[in-house]
Amino acid sequence: MACKIITIGPVEGKFLAAFEKVSKLHSKNSFALAIVLGDLFADPAVGSPEYDEDVGSLVHGKVTIPLPTYFTIGKHALPRLVVEKLESSSDEICPNLYFLGKRSTTKTSEGLRIVSIGGSLDAGVTAGLSKDKYLPFHTEDDARALRGANTADILISSHWPSDIQSGSKVRFPSFSEAPVVEQCIADLSSALRPRYHFSSSGDAFYEREPYFHSPLESDPDVRPITRFISLAAFDSLSKQKSLYAFSIDPNASAPITLPPGTTVSPFASLARKRQRSPGQLESYSRFGSQNGDDRSSYRPNKRPRPHRQKAPPPGPQDCFFCLSNPNLSTHLITSIANDTYLTIAKGPLPTSTTYTSLPCPTHILIIPLPHSPTLAIIPEPDVRSSTYKEMHRYRRALHSLLISKSGQALGAVTWEVSRKAGIHTHWQFMPVATELVKKGLVEAAFKVEAENEKYPAFRNKEVGAGVGENGDFFRVWIWMPGEDEKLVNADGDGLDQGREDESFEERGKQKSLMLPINSEMRFDLQFGRKVMAKLLGLDKRMQWRDCAQTDEEEMKDAQAFKEVFRNFDFSLE
């Protein structure tokens, strides 16, 4: 169902007048939501006592906002009072006013997917993600990380994408200063193919002709269309358009015929290879050690070192599974949902030829967005529950993918190391031949290796999010499709694509094994990978470092997985 949206150009602190204007329009049009582009607040350097009082009234809920309204960051930092409110209220300033974040993917209650990249490019940062989410700066890696969203209904950026006017007959008004353009914004827009891309442009309004993107191999008959619109500042002296209303149906398919005047994408010739930055090189050397690998087990024996005080565990800014990490290997990301995201693994255990029915190794990491060493100690019960459910939803979607590509030939193994002394919990997913599961060889492999390592015996136990467990544990789910599983084609016809209310058994047969880890034992964090390497005859690939790929190979595998997973990726809904 189509919904009406109103967008507003930079308000620059005139939010009382802007909300009053929107309220009058809303009473006649019943908009679903409003989006403020650029700066909602004024430059802190030019504030006044009256303005500070208005900000206080807004933060304390004394200003009426008639409909859900979203804003991001433009050229200015947010006021101190606003930052304090955001840090204590889950990005809500007051009723109906929500902060999108400087780098974010948001799905509204109407089903609209909004991707936002705020602020200006920070020329002083050559690699990594920006660390302060309230300052008006982003990095190229911030924009690169958002490509993992895969698609967007609406893309919002403070600056214009480079070459957006290429191939257009619409000229930007000569009376206004030319907008700042950024290549990373162009790359992001080209990757996401949004239906609408909104930006702002000082005292001028600009609307480009619609442009179409080249079809994907998975959808050769579909040419997505993007409309780029840049609004003037609210209440500017130029009287250029600063309000833009439109209707959009989040469930509508791309049009079969192109609207009159539609041009080819201005980014059609922008694809080019980029060299890995120094920050990404550092990420390469450390990201894999959190891939369930124990760095110490790979080092040669050395003399004991003097005892040193143990360093505190890394926080989100230093964690190689947190999107706020400045050295995150963003090109590995393949899907981002509400509480969880997927990446391909660095140094995957399978090769590109291990599973001939799949276009890539399909060694996948399912990673929760909350920074927590275990699921059980995520502090908010509702976040813990939704995260755990969404991780399983990704598992079911991956199972459906295997059924679609291999019929009953491939099952799957998913394992987790849950340790309170860990850094950021995650699950590793790998396909495995159904025959190995059916004959009990996968289960036996885990149990025998545990016995060889003199670990406690595995238990047949489902521990859920681990809330009821007193200690650490290793767990593995061993799954295979049912014998009467409905076969589907490569497009996923006949699949529910990971329905949330479906029990695991309905899509096949599964066994859950749990191995308790006591505080005295030294547990090999590579245990899951070691078991699978021996089982598949891939002993030489036991260490992820021995399976290192180039950036180009990783990008190729990530793109191949995104293409084959597209029909099962619920984050695109």
N, C-alpha and C positions, 0 to 999 in steps of 0.2 A: 504494500500500500504506500502510495506517495505521501511524503510529508513536506510541509512548507518550512523553509529555513530563512532567516534573515541574517545577513552579515553586515558588520559595521566597521568602517575604517578606523584608523588610530584615534582614540578618544582623548589621549594626552591629558588626563586628569579631569575632563569635563563629563565625568560619569553620571552625575545627577541629571544633567540635561539629556545625555544619551539615553539613560534608562527611561526618562519621562517620554522621550520621542518614541522609543521602541514600545512602551506601554500603550500608547495611543494606537500605533499600527497593529499591535497584537490584538487589541480589542475588536478590530475589524477583520483580521486575517487568521487568527488562531494559529500562530506559528508553533511548530513543535519545539524549536530551540533557536537560540541566537548565538552567533560567534563574533567575538571582537578580534579584529586583526591588529597587528602591531601593538602599540602601547595602550593599555587601559589606564595606567597611571602616569602622572607627569614626571618630568625629570626631577629627582630628589634635590638637585642643586638649585632649582628655581621655585621651591615650595613657599608656602605662606601659612600663617596661623589659621586662616580660614580654610585653606585646602587641607591642612593636617586635621582639622576638626571634621571635615567631610569624610576623610579616610577613616577616622575613628568611628564615625557614625555607621559607615559601611561595614567595617569589621565587627561592630557590636550588633549588627542586624537591625539597625534603625532605618535602613534604606530598603524600600520595597522593590524587588525585582520580579516582574510578572511571569517570567518563564525561564526554564533552564538556560543559563548563559555561560559560555565557555570563553576563556581567554588564555593567552600565552605570553611570551616575552617579546618585546620589540627592541628598541634601542636603549632603553633605560633599565636600571636595576629596579627591583620591586621595593616599595617602602618598607622600612624596618617593621612596622606594625603588621603589615601584610605577611611578611616572611614569618614572623612569630606565630601568626594565626595559622598559616599553612602547615608549619611544622607540628602543630598540635591537633590538626583537624582533618587529616586525610585529604588535603587539596581542596577543601571547601572553605571559602571566605565567609560566606553567610548563606542563608537559604536561597537556592537557585543560582549561585555564582560559584563556578568551578574553575580551578586552574588546570589547564591541560598538561602543563609541564613544558620544559624547554625542548625535550626530546621524548616524544611519547607516541603511543598507539592507544587509541581509545575507541571502545565500542559503546554507542549510546543505547538507550532502552528501545529506540526505534530500529536498531540493527545497523545503524550507520557506522562505518569504520573511518575514524578521523586520525590522520597522522600529522604530527606537528613538529617543526624544527624552528625554534625561535632564536632571536639574537643575531649577531654578526659573526662572521668567520674570524676566529682568533688567530691572527697571523703569527703569534708568538708560540703557538703549540703546533709542532710538526707532526705529532702522532698521538693517538690516544683519545679517550672520551673526555669531555669537559667535566670538571669535578664539582663545581658549584651550580646547582640547578636553578638558582635564582639570579645569577648574573647574566647580562645580555650578550653572552658569547657562546659560540659552539665551535666544534672542530670538524674536519673532514670525516673523522671516524664516527662522530655523532651521526652525521648524515648517512654514512655507510652502514651503521648499525640498524638504521630504520629500514634498510632494504629488506631485512628479514621479515618485515610485515607482509611482504609479497604483493599486496594490493591495497588500495584505499578508495573509498568513495570521495573523500575530501582530503586534500593535502594543503597544509597551511605553512607558509614560510615568510619570515620577515623580509628577506631579500628575494630578488628575482632569479630565476634560473638563467644561466648563460645561454645566449643564442635564441631566446624565446621569440624574438622578433624576426628571426630568420624565416624567409618564405612568406612573411605576412605583408599585406597591403595596408594594414592599420599602423599609423604612425603615432608615436608618443607625442603628446602636446609639447610644442616648442617653448612654451612659457615656463615650463617646469624643469628642474634639474633632473638629469637622467638617473634612473634608479640604479642602485648597486646590484651587480649580478655576481653569481657564484657558480662555479663549475660543479661543485658537489651537490648543489640543489638541482641542477640539470640532470646529473646522474641519478639522483634519487627519484625525480619525477619520471625519468625514462624507465626506471626499474619498476615503480609502483603502478604506472599507467592510471593515475587517478581520474575520476570522472570530472571533478572540479579541482583546480589548483588556485588558491586565493593568496594574494599578497597585498602589499600597500605601497603607495607611491607618492608620499608627500601631499602636495596640493593638487594632484592630477588623478584623473580616472583613466584606466586603460582596459579594454577588453579585446583580446585577440580573437581571430577567427578560430573555430574549433579545429583541432588537428587529430588525425588518426595515427595509431601505432601499428607497426607491422604485426601480422598474425604470428602466434606461437605455433610450434609444431603440433602441440596438443589440441589447438583450436584453429585449424587452418582457415576457417571461414569467418572468424571473428576478428574485427579490427576495432579495438576499444578506442573511444573518443574522449579527449580531454578538452575542457574549456578553461582557459587561463584568464583570470579576472583580477585586476589590481585596483583597490579602492583608494580614494582620496581621504585625507584626514577628516574626521567628524567636525562639522561647523567651521570648515576652513574658509578663508576670505575668497578663494577662487570659486566657491559655490559648485565645485565639481562633485560628481556623484560619490557619496560616502556611505550610502545604504544600498544593499543589493539583496533582493528577495528572489527565491527560486524554489522549485519543487523537485524532489528527488525520491525515487523508489529504490530502496536498498536491494530489493529482490529482482529488479528489472534486468533483463539481458541486454547486451550491447546491441544497438540497432543494426539491422541487416543492411539497410541503405544509408549512405552517408548524407548528412544534411547539406544543403546548398552552401557553397563557399568553404567547405572543409578543406584543409590543406594537409599535406604530409607532415609528420612530426618534425619539428625543428631540431630534434635530437637524433634523427635517423642515422647521421654519420658521426655521432660522437663516441661510439664504442671504441675503446682502445685499452691496451694493457697498461697496467701501472706497476711500478716497482714497489716491493715491500719496504715499508718504512723501518727505521731502527727500532721504534717502539713495537712494531709487529714482530720483528726478529726476536726481541726479548720475550714477547708473548709466546712465540713458537717454542722457545726453550723451556717455558714454565707451565704453559697451559696443559700440556700432556701429562705432567706429573700429577695433576689433579684428576686425570682420566681414570682414576682407580689404580694408578701405578704408584709403587713405593720407590721413591728416588734412591733411598739408601740401599735397596737390594740390587741396584744396578752399578753401584760404585765398587771399584776394587777395594780390597782390604787395606786399611790404613792404620797407622798407630792411633791408639786412643787419644782423644784430645782432652785437655783439662776441662773440668766441669764448669759450665757457664750457666747463668740464669736463663731459663727458657723464655724465649721471646713471646709476646702476646700473639694470639692468632690473628691473621690478617682480617681487616675489616672489608666492607664492600668495595672501597676504592682500590684495594690491593688483591681482591679475590678474582681469580681468573674465570669464575662463572657468573660474576655480577656484571650487569650491563653498564654500571657506573665505573667499571675499571678502565683506566686510560689505555691499557694495553690489551684489551679484549680482541681476540681474533674474530672480528665481525663477519668476515667472509665465510666462516663456517656455519653461520646461523641460517636455518632453513625455514623456520616457522616460529611465530610469536603469538601466544594466546593471552588470556587474561592473567594467569598466575604461573604460567610455565612456558618454556620455549624449547625448541629442538635445534641441535647442531649435528653435523657429521663429526665423527671422531678424528682427532689427529692421529696419524699413524694407525689407520684401521687394521684390525686383525685380518679380516677377509681381504682378498684381492678383488680386482674388477672381474676376474674370471671364476671366482669361487662359486658364485651362484649365477649360472648362465641365463636364468630367467629375469635377472635384475640388471639394470643399467649401471650400477655402481656398487661398492662394497656393502652399503646399507648397515654399517656399524654406527648406531645412532645414540646420542646422549639425550635423555629427557631430563631437563634441568628446571627446578622450581625458581621462580623469580625471587622469593624471599631469601635473604642471606641467613642460612641456619645450618649447623653441622648435621642435624637430623630433622626429619619431619616432625617428630614428636615434640620438639622444643620450640617450634614456631609459636610465638607467644599468643597470637590471637586465634582462638578456636575456630572461628568462621573462616579465617584465611588458611589455617592448616587443613581444614576439611575441604575447602574448594580447591586447594593446591593438590592434595592427594587425589581427589576425584578427577581433576584435569590431567594429571600425569597418567592415570589409568585410561582416560579417554584417548590420550595420544597412543598408548599401547594398543588399545582396541582398533584404532585407526590404522596403525602399522600392521596389525594382524590382518585386517581387511585388505590392505595393500598386498600382503603376501598371498592371500587367497586369490586375489584378482590376477596376479602375475604367474602363480605356479600351480593353481588349483589346490591339490592336497599334498603337493611335493615338499613344501616348506613349513616348518613350525618355527618357533622362536624361543630364545632364552633372554630373560631380563634379570639383571642382578644389581644389588645395592650393598654398599658398605655403610652401615649406620653407626657412627662413632661420635660420642659427645665431644671428643677431642679433635674431631675433624674440622673442616673449614666450610664447605658448602656441599650438602648432600645432592646426589643425582643418581639416576638409573642408567645403566648401559643396556642397550637392546641389540641383539644380533639374530639373524635368521639361522636356522639349523635344519638339516634334512629331517623330514617327518619320520623316516624309517629309524633314525637314531633315537628319536623320542619314543616311538612305538615299541622298540625293542628294549627300552629301559637303559640304553647306553649313556644317555646324557645324565640321568640321575645317578647312575653308577659312577660316572666319571667324577662328579662332584664329591660323592661320598668316599671314593677311593683316595682322591687327592687329599681330602681332609684327614683321612686315616694316616696317609703317608707323612703329613705334616704334624701328626700327633695333636690335631685339633679335637675339640669335643665333637660328638656325633651329631649329624644333621637330624632335625626333627621335622615331621610332616606337620607344619603349623602355619596358619595365616595370621600375621600379626598386625595387619592393617597399617595405620600410620605409626605404629610402634608405641602408642601412648601407654599401653599396659605393660610394656617391658621395662624391667628394672636396669638392664645393662645394655651394652653394645651388641650388635649382631650383624651377621652377613645373611642375606636372603637371596633366593633365586626362584623365579617363576619359570616353569618349563611348560610350554604350550604347544599344542598341535591342533590342526583343524579336525573337526569331527568327520567320521566316515561318511555321514550323510550330508556333509556341508555342501550347500548350493554353490556350484561353480559359476563364476562370473567372468566377464571379459575384462580386458585391460582398462576400460573406461570406468569400471566400477559398477556397471549396471547390476541391479539386484542387491546391492549392499546398502546397509543403513549408514555407512560411513561413520561408525563410532558413536551410536546413540548412547546418551548418558544413562538411561534407565535400564540398559541391557546388562544382564549378568554375564560374567566371563564365560561360563559353561555353554551359553547359548550360541557362542561363536566358535565352539570347539571344546577341547579337553585341556585341563590345566592342573598342575601340581605345584604347590608352594612349599619350599624347604627353607628352614631357618637354622642357622648355626650360631649359637651364643658365643660371644667374645668376652672372656673375662679380663680383668684388669692386669693379671699377671702374664698373660700370653702375648707373644709378639706376633701379630697377625700380618700376613703379607697382603698389602693392598692390591697386589696384582693377581690375587687368587682367582677371581672369576675369569680373567683373561688367560691365565696360565692353564686352567682346566680346559677352556675352549680351544686353545692352541694345540694342546696335546690330543684332544678328541678329533680335531679336524686335520691332524697331520701338518700343522703349521708351526712347528716348534721354533723354527728360525724367525718367526714373526712374534715371538712372545713379548718382546720389548717394543713399545710403540716407537722408540727412537730408531729402531732398525727398519721401520716401515715408513719413515718420513717421506712426505710428498712435497713437491714444489707448490708455490702459491697457485700456479696455473692449474695443476692437477687437482688441488683442493677445490678451487672454484668450479672446475669442470664437474667434479663429483657432487658438489653442493647443488649446482644447477640441474644436474641430471636427477638428483633425488627430488628436488622441488617439482620438477615437471611430472615425475611419475607419482608423486604423492598428492598432487594438486587436487584430484577428485576426492581425496579422503581427508583433506586438511580442514577441519572444522573451524579453524581460526579465520578462514576466508569467508565464512558464512555471513 
